[in-house]
Amino acid sequence: MTTTALAPAALPTADRLAHILADPRAVWPAGRPDGGRAWPQSLAGGVSGIALLHIERARTGHGDWDTAHTWLAAAVHGEVSAAANANLYFGAPALAFITHCAASASSRYLSVLERLDAATLTVTRNRLAEAHRRIDRAERPPMEEFDLIQGLSGLGAYHLSRHSHHQITRDVLAYLVRLTEPMPPAAGLPPWWMDVAPTGAPSADYPGGHGNFGVAHGIGSALSVMSLALLHGLAVPGLGDAIERVCDWTDQWRQGGETAPWWPGLISRQQATQGRIHPVLRPRPSWCYGVSGTARAQQLAGLALGDPARVRAAESAILAALRDPLQLDKLPEIGLCHGIAGLLHAAWRMATETGNTGIAAELPRLANRLITTLDQEDHDPELLDGAAGAALALHTLGTGDAPAPHWDTFLALA
């Protein structure tokens, strides 16, 4: 039975949300509330993210290209940032990503894509040079160096999707391999350990920094991107060993039994020294820090390494969350990052990957939960935590398809 038959309200709800979000002037009559010249280029909260929704609908035959073009034109209007802070979620790389999706179905965007891609190549090369200099100095990485949202894992996800065999893609993967290599003095900590708090800044609350498992800001993003590359057949030296090093660390901290494993979102230096995690530290099942992201990263690693036990553990982890009302109650929000849409889409992606009927059977109930939550009040239109992201998750469930280039590349889920 198709997901459309199991969750008949998913696609109509996505259609309704997309209709509400069709006109930029109606979505933000007075402009984006937080203002600023840069906001159109934000994938998370600006025009770019809503453009991605309409691009995906148009290229799957469920929306019109005029609407997609209106949003895409608004996103690329004005000066595009290719500064040092440009990343998958902001500036030239963000715009290159959504234009890449559009250009896969319409040749009218190829010239724009070429210019954005060239800027993204320059950003990536500069970021790589800076990262290698940091490793040469044997310093701990800042969060923005390697994470998905700000760093090289995100840029690597784009390049892997855009041109998997380009030298820049291999260069990013070679950096991720180097990121995982032992760095003296180790002190029992992995080389991706950060000397800052989860905010990315030093804090007295994290005197020894932290180790981050998440997909948004931690090693989970690097694990996903490296695993996807290996599954694409990229034979970058040391790639398999790097994936195994990350898996060894995540295995060390995996909690729960075989039927309901979970991973912490992060650990402090004190916890690393003590070697134990209190159950209260189990993160909610969100994409950014919880099982929606970490289980998918583990599933991809298991598939890349030919490790069926790891795949089973990952699928057991997300299935346990889907079946636990207490875990579901920890996601009152609708969004991809912190809410129900992220869990729904990650579960869909995992079930589709291996044909897991147990996970698939839970999707209609979760979709109805999301639809009910959407109907209770108005929501921010944005992609990462708002209605556009929820619409994309429901659209994908309703159509049962997410063609390449995958829109959820920006979540490191595909």
C-alpha positions as CSV (number, residue, x, y, z in Angstrom):
1,M,0.0,0.0,0.0
2,T,1.3,3.5,-0.9
3,T,2.0,6.2,1.6
4,T,-0.7,8.2,-0.2
5,A,-3.3,5.5,0.7
6,L,-2.0,5.2,4.2
7,A,-1.9,9.0,4.8
8,P,-4.5,10.5,2.5
9,A,-4.4,13.9,4.1
10,A,-0.7,14.4,3.7
11,L,-0.6,15.7,0.1
12,P,-3.8,17.9,0.4
13,T,-2.3,19.5,3.5
14,A,0.9,20.2,1.8
15,D,-1.0,21.7,-1.1
16,R,-3.0,23.9,1.2
17,L,0.2,25.1,3.0
18,A,1.9,25.8,-0.4
19,H,-1.1,27.8,-1.5
20,I,-0.9,30.0,1.6
21,L,2.8,30.4,0.9
22,A,2.4,31.1,-2.8
23,D,2.9,34.9,-2.9
24,P,5.9,36.5,-1.1
25,R,3.9,39.8,-0.6
26,A,1.1,37.9,1.2
27,V,3.6,35.9,3.3
28,W,5.5,39.0,4.5
29,P,3.3,42.0,3.6
30,A,5.7,44.4,5.4
31,G,8.9,42.5,4.6
32,R,10.6,39.8,6.7
33,P,9.9,40.8,10.4
34,D,13.6,40.7,11.4
35,G,14.5,42.8,8.4
36,G,18.0,43.2,7.0
37,R,19.4,43.0,3.5
38,A,20.6,39.4,4.0
39,W,17.4,37.7,4.9
40,P,16.4,36.6,1.3
41,Q,19.5,34.5,1.2
42,S,18.7,32.5,4.4
43,L,17.7,28.9,3.7
44,A,16.5,28.4,7.3
45,G,14.3,31.5,7.8
46,G,14.2,33.5,4.6
47,V,13.0,33.5,1.0
48,S,15.4,30.8,-0.1
49,G,13.8,28.2,2.1
50,I,10.3,28.8,0.9
51,A,11.6,28.9,-2.7
52,L,12.9,25.3,-2.1
53,L,9.3,24.2,-1.2
54,H,7.9,25.6,-4.5
55,I,10.9,24.3,-6.5
56,E,10.3,20.8,-5.2
57,R,6.6,21.0,-5.9
58,A,7.2,22.2,-9.5
59,R,9.7,19.6,-10.4
60,T,7.5,16.8,-9.1
61,G,4.5,18.0,-11.0
62,H,2.5,19.3,-8.0
63,G,3.2,23.0,-8.3
64,D,3.7,25.5,-11.1
65,W,7.1,27.0,-12.2
66,D,5.8,30.5,-12.1
67,T,5.4,30.4,-8.4
68,A,8.8,28.7,-8.0
69,H,10.4,31.3,-10.2
70,T,8.8,34.2,-8.3
71,W,10.4,32.9,-5.0
72,L,13.7,32.0,-6.6
73,A,14.0,35.5,-8.2
74,A,13.3,37.1,-4.9
75,A,15.9,34.9,-3.2
76,V,18.7,35.9,-5.7
77,H,17.7,39.5,-5.9
78,G,20.4,41.9,-4.7
79,E,24.0,41.4,-3.7
80,V,24.8,37.8,-2.9
81,S,27.1,37.1,0.0
82,A,30.2,35.0,-0.7
83,A,32.0,36.2,2.4
84,A,33.8,34.1,4.9
85,N,30.5,33.4,6.8
86,A,28.7,32.1,3.7
87,N,27.5,28.5,4.1
88,L,24.9,26.0,3.0
89,Y,22.3,27.9,4.9
90,F,23.3,31.4,3.9
91,G,24.6,33.3,0.9
92,A,25.9,32.0,-2.3
93,P,26.0,28.3,-1.2
94,A,22.4,28.4,-0.1
95,L,21.3,30.0,-3.3
96,A,23.4,27.6,-5.3
97,F,21.7,24.7,-3.6
98,I,18.2,25.7,-4.4
99,T,19.1,26.8,-7.9
100,H,20.8,23.4,-8.4
101,C,17.4,21.8,-7.5
102,A,15.6,24.1,-9.9
103,A,18.1,23.6,-12.8
104,S,17.7,19.9,-12.6
105,A,14.3,20.4,-14.2
106,S,14.6,23.7,-16.0
107,S,17.5,24.9,-18.2
108,R,16.6,28.5,-17.6
109,Y,18.5,28.5,-14.3
110,L,21.8,27.0,-15.6
111,S,23.6,30.3,-16.1
112,V,22.6,31.6,-12.7
113,L,23.7,28.3,-11.2
114,E,27.1,28.5,-12.8
115,R,27.8,31.9,-11.2
116,L,26.6,30.8,-7.8
117,D,28.5,27.6,-8.1
118,A,31.7,29.4,-8.9
119,A,31.2,31.6,-5.8
120,T,30.6,28.5,-3.7
121,L,33.8,26.9,-5.0
122,T,35.8,29.9,-3.8
123,V,34.1,29.9,-0.4
124,T,34.8,26.2,0.0
125,R,38.5,26.5,-1.0
126,N,39.0,29.3,1.4
127,R,37.3,27.5,4.2
128,L,39.4,24.3,3.5
129,A,42.6,26.3,3.6
130,E,41.7,27.8,7.0
131,A,40.7,24.4,8.4
132,H,43.9,22.7,7.3
133,R,45.9,25.5,8.9
134,R,44.1,25.0,12.1
135,I,44.8,21.2,12.1
136,D,48.5,22.0,11.3
137,R,48.5,24.1,14.5
138,A,47.0,21.1,16.4
139,E,44.2,23.3,17.7
140,R,40.6,22.1,18.5
141,P,38.1,23.0,15.8
142,P,35.6,25.8,16.2
143,M,32.0,24.6,15.6
144,E,31.6,26.7,12.4
145,E,34.5,24.9,10.8
146,F,32.9,21.5,10.2
147,D,29.2,21.5,11.1
148,L,26.4,21.2,8.7
149,I,24.8,24.6,9.0
150,Q,27.8,26.8,9.1
151,G,30.7,24.6,8.1
152,L,32.4,22.3,5.7
153,S,30.1,19.3,6.2
154,G,27.3,21.5,4.7
155,L,29.5,22.7,1.9
156,G,30.5,19.1,1.3
157,A,26.8,18.0,1.2
158,Y,26.2,20.6,-1.6
159,H,29.2,19.6,-3.7
160,L,28.4,15.9,-3.3
161,S,24.9,16.6,-4.7
162,R,26.0,19.1,-7.4
163,H,29.1,17.4,-8.7
164,S,30.2,14.3,-6.8
165,H,33.3,13.6,-8.8
166,H,34.6,17.2,-8.9
167,Q,38.0,17.8,-7.2
168,I,36.4,20.1,-4.6
169,T,34.2,17.3,-3.4
170,R,37.2,15.1,-2.9
171,D,39.0,17.9,-1.2
172,V,36.2,18.4,1.3
173,L,36.0,14.6,2.0
174,A,39.8,14.5,2.4
175,Y,39.4,17.3,5.0
176,L,36.7,15.3,6.8
177,V,38.9,12.3,6.9
178,R,41.7,14.5,8.4
179,L,39.2,15.9,10.9
180,T,38.8,12.4,12.4
181,E,42.5,11.5,12.6
182,P,44.1,11.5,16.1
183,M,45.4,14.9,17.1
184,P,47.9,15.2,20.0
185,P,47.5,15.8,22.8
186,A,44.4,13.5,22.6
187,A,43.6,13.3,26.4
188,G,41.1,10.6,25.5
189,L,39.0,13.0,23.4
190,P,38.2,12.7,19.7
191,P,39.9,15.2,17.4
192,W,36.5,16.8,16.6
193,W,36.0,17.7,20.3
194,M,35.4,21.5,20.6
195,D,36.7,23.7,23.3
196,V,33.5,25.8,23.3
197,A,29.9,25.4,24.6
198,P,27.1,24.2,22.3
199,T,26.5,27.8,21.5
200,G,29.8,27.9,19.7
201,A,31.3,30.3,22.2
202,P,33.4,29.7,25.4
203,S,31.3,29.3,28.5
204,A,31.9,28.6,32.2
205,D,29.2,26.0,32.0
206,Y,31.4,24.0,29.6
207,P,35.0,24.5,31.0
208,G,36.4,21.6,29.0
209,G,34.3,22.2,25.9
210,H,32.0,19.5,24.5
211,G,31.6,16.6,22.1
212,N,28.7,17.0,19.8
213,F,26.8,14.1,18.2
214,G,24.2,16.1,16.4
215,V,23.6,16.5,12.7
216,A,23.1,20.2,12.8
217,H,26.3,21.2,14.7
218,G,28.2,18.0,15.5
219,I,30.0,15.0,14.1
220,G,26.7,13.4,12.9
221,S,26.8,15.7,9.8
222,A,30.3,14.6,8.9
223,L,29.3,11.0,9.4
224,S,26.4,11.4,7.0
225,V,28.3,13.2,4.3
226,M,31.2,10.7,4.4
227,S,28.8,7.8,4.3
228,L,26.8,9.2,1.4
229,A,30.1,9.7,-0.5
230,L,31.1,6.1,0.1
231,L,27.7,5.0,-1.1
232,H,28.2,7.1,-4.2
233,G,31.4,5.1,-4.9
234,L,33.9,7.9,-4.1
235,A,37.2,6.1,-3.2
236,V,38.8,8.9,-1.2
237,P,41.8,7.6,0.7
238,G,40.9,6.8,4.3
239,L,37.2,7.5,3.9
240,G,36.1,4.1,5.3
241,D,38.5,4.3,8.2
242,A,37.2,7.8,9.0
243,I,33.6,6.6,9.1
244,E,34.7,3.7,11.4
245,R,36.5,6.1,13.8
246,V,33.4,8.2,14.2
247,C,31.3,5.1,14.6
248,D,33.7,3.8,17.3
249,W,33.1,7.0,19.3
250,T,29.3,7.0,18.9
251,D,29.2,3.3,19.8
252,Q,31.1,4.1,23.0
253,W,28.3,6.5,24.1
254,R,25.3,4.6,22.7
255,Q,22.7,4.1,25.4
256,G,19.6,1.9,25.8
257,G,19.2,-1.7,24.9
258,E,19.1,-3.4,21.5
259,T,15.4,-2.6,20.9
260,A,15.6,1.1,21.9
261,P,19.1,2.5,21.5
262,W,19.8,6.2,21.6
263,W,22.7,8.6,21.5
264,P,23.3,11.7,23.5
265,G,23.1,15.0,21.7
266,L,26.3,16.1,23.3
267,I,28.6,15.4,26.2
268,S,30.7,17.6,28.5
269,R,34.3,17.1,29.5
270,Q,33.1,15.9,32.9
271,Q,30.8,13.3,31.4
272,A,33.6,12.2,29.1
273,T,35.9,11.8,32.1
274,Q,33.3,9.8,34.1
275,G,32.5,7.7,31.1
276,R,28.7,7.6,31.7
277,I,25.6,9.4,30.6
278,H,22.5,9.8,32.8
279,P,19.3,8.8,31.1
280,V,17.8,12.2,31.7
281,L,20.2,13.5,29.1
282,R,18.4,11.6,26.3
283,P,17.6,14.3,23.7
284,R,14.2,14.7,22.4
285,P,13.8,12.9,19.0
286,S,14.5,15.9,16.9
287,W,16.6,16.2,13.7
288,C,19.2,18.7,15.1
289,Y,20.4,16.7,18.1
290,G,18.1,13.7,18.5
291,V,17.4,10.4,17.0
292,S,15.8,11.8,13.8
293,G,19.3,12.9,12.7
294,T,21.6,10.5,14.6
295,A,19.8,7.4,13.6
296,R,19.8,8.3,9.9
297,A,23.6,9.0,10.2
298,Q,24.1,5.6,11.7
299,Q,21.9,3.9,9.1
300,L,23.9,5.5,6.3
301,A,27.2,4.5,8.0
302,G,26.0,1.0,8.3
303,L,25.0,0.8,4.7
304,A,28.3,2.4,3.6
305,L,30.4,0.0,5.7
306,G,28.3,-3.1,4.9
307,D,27.4,-3.4,8.6
308,P,23.9,-4.8,8.9
309,A,24.0,-4.7,12.7
310,R,24.5,-1.0,12.6
311,V,21.6,-0.5,10.2
312,R,19.4,-2.6,12.4
313,A,20.4,-0.6,15.5
314,A,19.7,2.7,13.7
315,E,16.3,1.5,12.6
316,S,15.4,0.2,16.0
317,A,16.3,3.5,17.5
318,I,14.0,5.6,15.4
319,L,11.2,2.9,15.6
320,A,11.4,3.0,19.4
321,A,10.9,6.8,19.3
322,L,8.0,6.5,16.9
323,R,6.3,4.1,19.2
324,D,6.9,5.9,22.4
325,P,4.2,8.5,23.3
326,L,6.5,10.1,25.9
327,Q,9.1,10.7,23.2
328,L,6.6,12.0,20.7
329,D,5.2,14.4,23.4
330,K,8.7,16.0,23.5
331,L,8.1,17.4,20.0
332,P,5.2,19.9,20.2
333,E,6.6,22.0,17.4
334,I,5.9,21.4,13.7
335,G,9.4,22.0,12.2
336,L,12.1,20.1,10.5
337,C,14.8,21.1,13.0
338,H,13.1,20.8,16.4
339,G,9.7,19.3,15.6
340,I,7.5,16.6,14.2
341,A,8.3,17.2,10.5
342,G,11.9,16.4,11.1
343,L,11.1,13.1,12.7
344,L,8.5,12.3,10.0
345,H,10.8,12.9,7.1
346,A,13.8,11.2,8.7
347,A,11.7,8.1,9.4
348,W,10.3,8.2,5.8
349,R,13.8,8.4,4.4
350,M,15.0,5.5,6.6
351,A,12.0,3.3,5.8
352,T,12.4,4.0,2.1
353,E,16.1,3.3,2.1
354,T,15.8,-0.3,3.3
355,G,12.1,-1.1,2.9
356,N,11.5,-1.2,6.7
357,T,7.8,-2.0,7.0
358,G,7.8,-1.4,10.8
359,I,8.9,2.2,10.4
360,A,6.6,2.8,7.4
361,A,3.6,1.6,9.4
362,E,4.2,4.4,11.9
363,L,4.3,7.2,9.4
364,P,0.5,7.8,8.9
365,R,0.0,8.2,12.6
366,L,2.8,10.7,12.9
367,A,1.7,12.5,9.8
368,N,-1.8,12.9,11.3
369,R,-0.2,14.3,14.5
370,L,1.7,16.9,12.4
371,I,-1.5,17.8,10.5
372,T,-3.4,18.2,13.7
373,T,-0.7,20.4,15.2
374,L,-0.6,22.5,12.0
375,D,-4.4,23.1,12.3
376,Q,-4.2,24.4,15.8
377,E,-2.7,27.8,15.2
378,D,-0.8,29.9,12.7
379,H,2.9,29.2,12.2
380,D,6.0,30.9,11.0
381,P,6.3,30.4,7.2
382,E,10.0,29.5,7.3
383,L,11.7,26.3,6.1
384,L,13.7,25.0,9.1
385,D,11.1,25.4,11.9
386,G,8.0,26.5,10.2
387,A,5.2,25.7,7.7
388,A,7.4,25.4,4.6
389,G,9.4,22.6,6.1
390,A,6.3,20.8,7.4
391,A,4.8,21.1,3.9
392,L,7.9,19.6,2.3
393,A,7.8,16.6,4.7
394,L,4.1,16.1,4.0
395,H,4.5,16.6,0.3
396,T,7.2,13.9,0.2
397,L,5.2,11.5,2.3
398,G,2.1,12.1,0.1
399,T,3.9,11.7,-3.2
400,G,6.2,8.9,-2.0
401,D,9.1,10.5,-3.9
402,A,12.0,12.8,-3.4
403,P,13.9,12.9,-6.7
404,A,17.6,13.8,-7.0
405,P,19.0,16.3,-6.4
406,H,17.4,15.6,-3.1
407,W,15.8,18.6,-1.3
408,D,16.8,17.0,2.1
409,T,20.5,17.2,1.3
410,F,20.5,20.4,3.4
411,L,19.5,18.2,6.3
412,A,22.3,15.6,5.5
413,L,19.5,13.0,5.2
414,A,20.2,12.2,1.6
